[in-house]
Amino acid sequence: MTKDYEPIAGLKFELLDDEALERVEDGAYRILESVGMKLTEEESKGILTAAGATIEGDRVFLPPELVKDAIDSAPTEMGLYDQNGYEALDLTGYNSFFGASVDGPALLDPEEGTYRDCREEDISWVVGLVDELDNLSFLMPAGFAADRDSKMAEVVSAKQCMLNTDKPLVVITETPEDLRTIHRMAEVKTPHSFSSKPFFVNYAEPISPLVNPDASAQKVIYCAEEEIPLLYSPFLAMGATAPQNAATAVAQACAESLFGLVLHQQVNPGAPFVFGGMPSMMDMQTANFSYGAPDLQVMSSAIAEMGHHFGLPVFGTAGTGDSKRFDGQAMMEALSSVYMASLSGANLIHDVGLFGSAKILIPEMIVAIDEMIALIKHTLGGMEVGDEVDISLLKELGPGGEFVSHKHTLKNFKSSWYPRFLDRSPYSNQDVEEFDTFRERINDYVRDFLDGGSKKSSVDSGLKDDLEEIESELATTKK
C-alpha cells in the first residue's frame, strides 16, 4: 500500500536578498581557500590533490573553481523512494517534507510520564506510530538502543525502521562498516536495485569547526561509489564551535558541507547529494547547545536559501526544541520552527519529536507536530482565486439565505481543514474539568496505540531473520 507523500509547497519568504546570498557564498569560498579544512584520511587527500586542492600537512585548501565545479556537477533534482520502490519524496525546488526522530538518549514515557533509556522495543513501536501519521514523510534513526551494544545501536535502529515502516529514511552511521551493513539490509528489503530506487539518505558529519573525521570521509567515498544519497551536514554553535556572528556561522556551515560535496563529486560526478547545516548558539547562561533558539531557526532558514541558491536539495531542522516536557514551551518551539522551515523551503526537515536540546524523544510531540504540519500545509497552501469571483450562489439565495443545507456546501466543505486533536467543540457551560486538554487527547491516542499491540507489531518474519543475520555478522566482527 502506497502512502500519499504530499509536500508543503506554498507561500515562501526571502531572508537573504541576492547580494546577501552572494556575500555568504563568497565567505564560504574564502574559508575553503584561505583557512582550509583538516583532513587526515589518505585516500581522500589523494583524490583532492589530483583534483587541484593544495595540501599542507593535514590542512586542505580548495580553490573556488573546484567548489563551483562540484556544485555544477551535483544533481539539482533528487527523488527518494519508499522501501517498496514507489516514488515518495521529490526533493526539488521548495518542496518541504518532515521526518521524525525515532530514538534518543532518553525517552519520555507516555504511560509513566517519566524519563528512561530508549530501548530497541521502544524504537519498534515509535516507528510504527510514525508509520500511521500522514504528515511525517520519513524517519531518522540515530542509534540509541540502550539495551544493545552501543557499537551496534545505529544498525539496530535502522533495522527496526525497515521492519516497521516502508517510509523513506535518513540514517546515521558511526563507521563505514555500519553504513555497508545498513546498505546490505536495504538491498534485502527493497524489491528493486537500491541504487536505482534509493530509500535512505546517509547522514555524515564534519566536526565544527572545519574538521573532517576519517570515518566521515570514507563514508562520503562509499556513498559516491554506490550512489547512496549523501547528506553532509555540520552541527555548530555560535560562541563554541563557530564565531558569535550569524553570517559567519552560516558561511562556515556552507563551507563544511561544500567540502564534502567536492570530495563526493570527484569520486562520482552527478551522484546524489543533500546540502545542509545545523547552526545554532551556545546559551551562555546554561552552556547548552540550544535546539529551540530563534538563532537556529533563522540560520537554518539561511542555510535553506543558500541550498536553493546553489541549486542543491537542502536539509532542515524543525519540530524540536529545548523543552523537556510535552508542554506549552514545546509547542511554541515546534510551531515556530515548523513555520520557519516551511517558509524557507527546506526539503528534508528532520528531528520532529526530539527535545531537551536533542537529548529527549517525546513521542506525544511527534503526534502533535503531525497535526501541526497538517495545519501549516493548509495555511501555506494559499487561496485560489479564479479569473472571476463566483457570486452565483449569493445571487441564488439572496440576503438572509441559508447555506448549511445547500448541495454546494455538501460538495465543498471538505476543502476546509479539519483537525484530529484540536478541540473545536462549542462551549456549553460545563465545568472546566469536563473539557479534555489537547495534551490529554494526544496522550490517550499514544496510549491506545500502545494498547493495540503495537509493541508486538506483526513484521515479515523472513525479512526479520534476514536482517538479523546481517546484523549478527557485523556484531561478530566488532567483538
C-alpha positions in Angstrom: 0.0 0.0 0.0 1.5 3.3 -1.1 1.2 6.5 1.1 0.4 10.0 -0.1 3.7 12.0 0.3 2.4 15.5 -0.1 4.9 18.3 0.4 4.4 21.7 1.8 4.8 23.8 -1.3 3.1 27.2 -1.0 4.0 30.6 0.4 7.7 31.4 0.9 9.8 34.2 2.2 13.2 35.5 1.5 15.5 36.1 4.4 18.5 36.9 2.2 18.5 39.0 -0.9 20.7 38.3 -3.9 23.5 40.4 -2.7 23.5 38.7 0.8 23.4 35.3 -0.8 26.5 36.1 -2.9 28.3 37.5 0.2 27.7 34.3 2.2 28.8 32.3 -0.8 32.0 34.3 -1.1 32.6 33.9 2.6 32.3 30.1 2.2 34.8 30.1 -0.7 37.2 32.2 1.2 37.1 29.9 4.2 37.8 26.9 2.0 40.6 28.7 0.1 42.4 30.6 2.8 41.5 28.8 6.1 41.1 25.3 4.7 39.8 22.2 6.4 41.5 19.5 8.4 41.6 16.1 6.7 43.9 13.1 7.6 42.2 10.3 5.6 44.9 9.5 3.0 42.6 8.3 0.1 40.5 11.4 0.3 43.6 13.6 0.4 44.9 11.9 -2.8 41.6 12.4 -4.6 41.5 16.1 -3.7 45.2 16.6 -4.6 44.6 15.2 -8.0 41.6 17.5 -8.4 43.7 20.6 -7.8 43.5 21.1 -4.0 46.5 22.3 -2.0 47.6 20.1 0.8 49.7 21.3 3.7 50.1 18.6 6.3 46.6 17.8 7.4 45.1 21.0 6.0 43.4 21.0 2.7 42.7 24.2 0.7 40.2 24.3 -2.1 40.2 26.9 -4.9 36.8 28.4 -5.6 36.7 27.0 -9.1 36.9 23.4 -7.7 34.0 24.1 -5.4 31.9 25.7 -8.1 32.6 22.8 -10.4 31.3 20.4 -7.7 28.1 22.5 -7.3 27.6 22.4 -11.1 28.2 18.6 -11.1 25.7 17.7 -8.4 22.1 17.0 -9.4 19.6 19.8 -8.8 16.8 17.3 -8.8 16.6 14.3 -6.5 13.9 11.8 -5.6 13.7 9.4 -2.7 11.6 6.3 -2.9 9.8 4.3 -0.2 11.0 0.9 0.8 8.7 -0.8 -1.7 10.2 1.1 -4.6 7.4 3.7 -5.1 8.1 7.3 -5.7 7.9 9.2 -2.4 9.8 12.4 -1.8 10.5 14.9 -4.6 13.4 16.8 -3.1 13.4 19.6 -5.7 12.6 23.3 -5.6 10.8 24.3 -2.4 9.1 21.0 -1.6 9.2 20.5 2.1 8.9 17.1 3.8 9.1 16.4 7.6 10.7 13.5 9.3 10.5 12.2 12.9 13.3 11.1 15.1 12.5 7.6 16.4 15.1 7.3 19.2 17.1 9.4 21.5 19.4 9.3 24.5 16.3 9.4 26.7 12.6 8.8 26.2 9.7 10.5 27.9 7.5 7.5 28.6 3.9 8.3 27.6 2.4 5.8 30.1 4.5 6.6 33.1 5.4 10.2 32.4 9.0 9.6 33.5 12.3 9.7 31.7 14.1 6.4 30.9 16.6 4.9 28.5 15.3 4.3 24.9 15.3 0.6 24.2 15.1 -1.4 21.0 11.4 -2.3 21.8 10.7 1.5 22.0 12.2 2.1 18.6 9.9 -0.6 17.2 6.7 1.0 18.4 7.7 4.6 17.8 8.5 3.6 14.2 5.0 2.0 14.0 3.5 5.2 15.4 5.2 7.4 12.8 4.1 5.0 10.1 0.5 5.8 10.8 0.9 9.6 10.7 0.2 11.0 7.3 2.2 14.2 7.5 5.5 12.7 8.5 7.2 11.5 5.3 10.4 10.0 6.6 12.1 8.7 9.7 15.5 9.3 11.2 17.0 6.6 13.4 20.0 7.8 15.3 21.2 4.7 17.2 20.2 4.9 20.9 19.0 1.4 21.8 20.4 1.4 25.4 19.7 -2.3 25.8 22.0 -3.2 22.9 25.8 -2.9 22.4 26.5 0.7 21.7 28.7 -0.3 18.8 25.6 -1.9 17.2 22.9 0.6 18.2 22.8 2.5 14.8 22.3 -0.7 12.8 19.7 -1.9 15.3 17.7 1.4 14.9 17.9 1.2 11.1 16.8 -2.4 11.2 13.7 -1.6 13.3 12.8 1.1 10.7 13.0 -1.5 7.9 10.8 -3.9 9.8 8.1 -1.5 10.9 7.6 1.0 8.1 8.0 1.4 4.4 8.6 5.1 4.6 12.0 6.6 3.5 14.8 7.0 6.0 17.7 9.3 6.9 20.2 7.0 8.6 23.1 8.0 10.9 26.1 5.7 10.8 29.2 5.9 13.0 31.5 3.8 10.9 31.8 2.8 7.2 31.2 -0.8 8.4 27.8 0.3 9.8 27.0 2.0 6.5 27.9 -1.0 4.5 25.7 -3.2 6.7 22.7 -1.0 6.5 23.2 -0.8 2.7 23.1 -4.7 2.7 19.9 -4.6 4.7 18.4 -2.1 2.3 19.2 -4.3 -0.7 17.4 -7.2 1.1 14.4 -5.0 2.0 13.7 -3.4 -1.4 12.3 -5.4 -4.3 14.5 -3.3 -6.7 18.1 -2.4 -7.1 18.8 0.1 -4.3 20.9 2.4 -6.5 18.0 2.7 -9.0 15.4 3.4 -6.3 17.1 4.5 -3.1 15.0 4.8 0.1 17.6 6.1 2.5 20.0 9.1 2.7 23.1 8.6 4.7 23.8 11.4 7.2 27.5 12.1 7.6 29.1 14.9 9.6 32.2 17.1 9.6 33.1 18.3 13.1 32.9 22.0 13.5 35.0 24.0 13.2 36.4 22.7 9.9 37.4 19.1 10.7 36.6 16.0 8.6 37.0 12.8 10.5 38.4 9.8 8.7 35.2 7.8 9.0 33.2 10.7 7.5 35.5 11.0 4.5 35.3 7.2 4.0 31.5 7.3 4.1 31.5 10.1 1.5 33.6 8.0 -0.8 31.4 4.9 -0.3 28.1 6.8 -0.9 29.5 8.3 -4.1 30.7 4.9 -5.4 27.5 3.1 -4.5 25.2 6.1 -5.4 23.7 6.2 -2.0 22.2 9.7 -1.4 24.6 11.5 0.9 23.9 14.3 3.4 27.0 16.1 4.6 25.8 18.5 7.4 27.7 20.1 10.2 26.3 20.8 13.7 27.8 24.0 15.0 27.1 26.5 17.8 28.0 30.2 17.8 30.3 31.0 20.7 31.5 27.4 20.9 32.3 25.8 17.6 31.6 28.9 15.4 32.1 32.7 15.7 29.4 34.6 17.5 28.2 36.1 14.2 25.3 34.6 12.3 26.5 35.4 8.8 30.0 34.0 9.5 28.5 30.9 11.1 26.2 30.3 8.1 29.2 30.7 5.8 31.2 28.3 7.9 28.4 25.7 7.7 28.2 26.2 4.0 32.0 25.7 3.7 31.9 22.5 5.8 29.0 21.0 3.7 30.6 22.0 0.4 33.9 20.4 1.3 32.1 17.1 1.5 30.4 17.9 -1.8 33.7 18.4 -3.6 35.1 15.1 -2.4 31.9 13.4 -3.3 31.6 14.7 -6.8 35.3 14.0 -7.5 34.6 10.3 -6.8 31.4 10.1 -8.9 30.2 13.2 -10.7 26.4 13.5 -10.6 26.0 11.3 -7.5 23.1 12.4 -5.3 24.0 14.9 -2.6 22.0 16.9 0.0 23.4 20.2 1.3 22.9 21.2 4.8 23.9 22.6 8.2 22.6 23.0 11.7 23.9 26.3 13.1 22.6 27.5 16.5 24.1 29.1 19.6 25.6 28.1 22.8 23.4 29.6 25.5 25.9 31.5 27.7 23.6 31.2 30.7 23.5 27.4 30.6 26.4 26.4 28.3 23.9 24.3 26.4 23.5 24.0 22.7 20.1 25.5 22.1 17.7 23.5 20.0 14.8 25.9 20.4 16.6 29.3 19.9 15.3 31.6 17.2 19.0 31.8 16.1 18.8 28.2 15.0 15.6 28.8 13.1 16.9 32.0 11.4 20.3 30.4 10.4 18.7 27.2 9.3 16.4 29.2 7.0 19.5 31.0 5.7 21.1 27.6 5.0 18.0 26.5 3.1 18.2 29.7 1.0 21.8 29.0 0.3 20.9 25.5 -0.8 18.4 26.9 -3.2 21.0 29.5 -4.4 23.4 26.6 -5.2 20.6 24.6 -6.8 21.0 21.7 -4.3 18.5 19.7 -2.3 18.7 21.0 1.2 18.4 19.6 4.8 16.4 21.4 7.5 15.6 21.2 11.2 12.2 21.7 12.9 9.7 20.3 15.3 12.2 20.3 18.1 13.3 22.5 21.0 14.8 22.8 24.4 11.7 21.9 26.5 11.9 18.7 28.5 8.1 18.0 28.6 5.1 17.8 26.4 4.1 21.4 27.4 3.4 24.9 26.1 7.1 25.6 25.6 7.5 22.5 23.4 4.5 23.5 21.3 5.7 27.1 21.0 9.2 26.0 19.9 7.8 23.4 17.5 5.3 25.7 15.8 7.8 28.5 15.3 10.4 26.1 13.8 8.0 24.3 11.6 6.7 27.5 10.1 10.2 28.9 9.5 11.4 25.6 7.9 8.3 25.5 5.7 8.6 29.2 4.6 12.3 28.8 3.8 11.5 25.8 1.6 14.0 23.3 3.2 13.4 20.0 1.5 14.3 17.3 4.1 13.4 18.6 7.5 14.4 16.4 10.4 14.2 15.9 14.2 10.5 16.1 14.7 9.9 15.0 18.3 13.4 15.4 19.6 13.6 17.9 22.5 15.7 18.7 25.6 18.5 20.0 23.3 18.4 16.8 21.2 18.5 14.5 24.3 14.9 13.5 24.9 12.5 11.8 22.5 8.9 12.8 23.2 6.5 10.5 21.3 3.5 12.6 22.1 5.1 15.6 20.4 5.6 13.6 17.3 1.8 13.1 17.1 1.1 16.8 18.0 3.5 18.0 15.3 1.9 15.8 12.7 -1.3 17.7 13.4 0.7 21.0 13.3 2.2 20.1 9.9 -1.3 19.4 8.5 -2.5 22.8 9.7 0.5 24.5 8.2 0.1 22.7 4.8 -3.4 24.2 4.6 -2.2 27.6 5.8 0.7 28.0 3.4 -1.3 26.5 0.5 -2.7 29.9 -0.1 -6.1 30.8 -1.5 -7.1 30.1 -5.1 -8.8 33.0 -6.9 -10.1 32.2 -10.4 -10.5 34.6 -13.3 -13.6 35.9 -11.6 -15.0 35.5 -8.1 -18.1 33.3 -8.3 -21.1 35.1 -6.8 -23.8 32.8 -8.4 -24.7 31.2 -5.1 -25.2 34.5 -3.4 -27.5 35.5 -6.3 -29.5 32.3 -5.9 -30.0 32.5 -2.1 -30.0 36.3 -1.7 -29.8 38.3 1.5 -30.6 36.2 4.6 -30.0 33.0 2.6 -29.1 29.7 4.3 -26.1 27.7 3.1 -25.9 24.8 5.5 -28.4 22.5 3.6 -27.3 23.6 0.1 -25.7 20.9 -2.1 -22.8 23.3 -2.8 -21.8 23.2 0.9 -22.1 19.4 1.0 -19.9 19.1 -2.1 -17.2 21.6 -1.0 -17.0 21.6 2.8 -14.0 19.2 2.9 -11.9 21.8 1.2 -11.5 23.3 4.7 -9.1 21.7 7.1 -10.5 19.5 9.9 -8.2 18.6 12.9 -7.8 15.3 14.6 -6.9 16.6 18.0 -7.6 20.3 18.3 -10.9 20.9 20.0 -13.5 23.0 18.1 -16.5 21.9 20.1 -18.8 24.7 21.3 -18.6 26.0 24.8 -21.8 25.0 26.8 -21.3 25.9 30.4 -19.5 22.8 31.6 -17.1 22.8 34.4 -13.6 23.3 33.2 -12.6 19.8 34.3 -15.1 18.3 31.8 -13.0 19.5 28.8 -10.1 17.2 27.8 -7.0 19.1 27.2 -5.0 18.9 23.9 -2.3 17.1 25.9 -4.7 14.5 27.3 -6.2 13.8 23.8 -2.7 13.2 22.4 -1.7 11.1 25.3 -4.8 9.0 25.0 -4.0 8.4 21.3 -0.5 7.2 22.1 -1.7 5.0 24.9 -4.4 3.5 22.7 -1.7 2.8 20.1 0.4 1.0 22.6 -2.6 -0.9 24.0 -3.4 -2.0 20.5 -0.5 -4.4 20.4 2.0 -2.2 18.6 4.8 -3.3 20.9 4.5 -6.7 19.2 3.8 -5.4 15.7 3.5 -8.0 13.0 6.5 -8.0 10.8 7.7 -10.2 8.0 9.4 -13.0 9.9 11.5 -13.9 6.9 12.7 -10.3 6.5 13.4 -10.1 10.2 15.5 -13.3 10.1 17.5 -12.0 7.1 18.2 -8.6 8.6 19.2 -10.1 12.0 21.6 -12.4 10.2 23.3 -9.4 8.6 23.3 -7.6 11.9 24.8 -10.7 13.6 27.6 -10.8 11.1 28.6 -7.2 11.9 28.3 -7.9 15.6 30.8 -10.7 15.3 33.4 -8.5 13.7 33.0 -5.9 16.4 33.6 -8.2 19.3 
